[in-house]
């Protein structure tokens, strides 16, 4: 295997490992609720489900997406994936980037349609081309995994960088992982550390964990512990278990102290 193909293989493994669960399996990930400016009010408020439905029926594209999210999540209304899909498709017909991304989610996860990663990639690409951060992130994930599209680490990273520049904290974390595990030397470590910090500050629990770990490894133990505790408190159960397993075998005692003898299921309340 030559150097280029070896790097591509490692990149695919690294990116796939960190995004496989959160992107491919958690239907509630980053569900967005549409908020509207009501001219009759002094400020912004969230519409009731019925108000949102009425505006959707009247042709308001933003409301159609918001109503689709409510149906998808079962928020204040019975969950109805088929109806959600129809509203997202209607909004997509108007060229809305959020709707493009949600169509991709429907096809990737099989919400009311047969799962079709190739179709999902096409919708994500449309969303990314219109400047949608999550569309770029989702497309990057498919490119990294080779689902629906050929494996293309370079294109995956391009999409992740595009998403990160639009403020996507999950993409920032993934770039940090790539920099840390496929590059060597102090410069790469600094670059990874910056991406982790931006991801952590953006609210990504994975970024918070890696930011805390990298701080501790750089000698900033107390600040590192604070970020790791924050990550463990806000992460889902499966990630906490994986994180605790990493901590238990870490060379640094200050990080090992966060894990031994503790039940990962109790860490959310720590």
C-alpha positions, 0 to 999 in steps of 0.5 A: 500500500503506498503512502497516499492509499495508506493515509486514505484508509486511516482517514476513513477509519478515524472519521467513521469511528467518531461519527458512526453512532451519532449520525447514522443511528440517533434520529433526534440528532440536532432537531431544529425548531423553526421560530418566527417573528410575529409582527403583532408581538413585541418580540420573537416567540415560538408558534403553537403547533396549530399556528405552525400547521396553518402557516404550512398549509398556507404555503410558508416554506419555513413553517412547512419545515418547522411542521415537518420537524414537529411531526418527525419528533412528535413534539406537541402532535402525534409522531407521523414520519410519512407526513413529515417526509411529505412536508420536507419534500414540499419545502424542498420543491421550493429550493430550501436548504434545510428541506434538502438536508432533511430529505437526505436524513429521511433517505439515510435513516429510512424515515417513511422511505426505503433507506437509500444512501445514494439518494441521501448523498444527492440531497446532502450535496444540494444542501451543502451547495446552498451553504447548509452546514449540516448538509455539508457535514452529513455529506462528508460522513457518507464520503468518509464511510463510502455509503452511497458514494465512493470512499473519498477522504479528501472530499470528505474533509473538504465537506467537513471543513466547509461545515466547520467554517459555517459553525458546525461543532461536530465537524470541528471535532472531526477535523481535530481527530484527523489532524491528531491521528494522521499527522505528527509533530508539535504543529499538528498537535497545536492544530488539533488542539485548536479544532478541539477547542472550537468544537468544545466551545461550540457545544460538541460533547466529543469535542469537549472530551478531546479538548479536555484530554488534550489540555491534560496531556499538555499539562493543563490538568485542572482545566482539562478535567473540567472539560472532560467532566462537562463532556461526560455530563452531557454525553449519551450513555454509549459515549460515556461508556466508551469515554470511561474505557479510554480514561481507565487506561490513559497513561496520565493518572489525572485522567485515570482518576476520573474513571476507576471504580465508577459506574458510567451510567452515573456520570451524567449526574456527576 
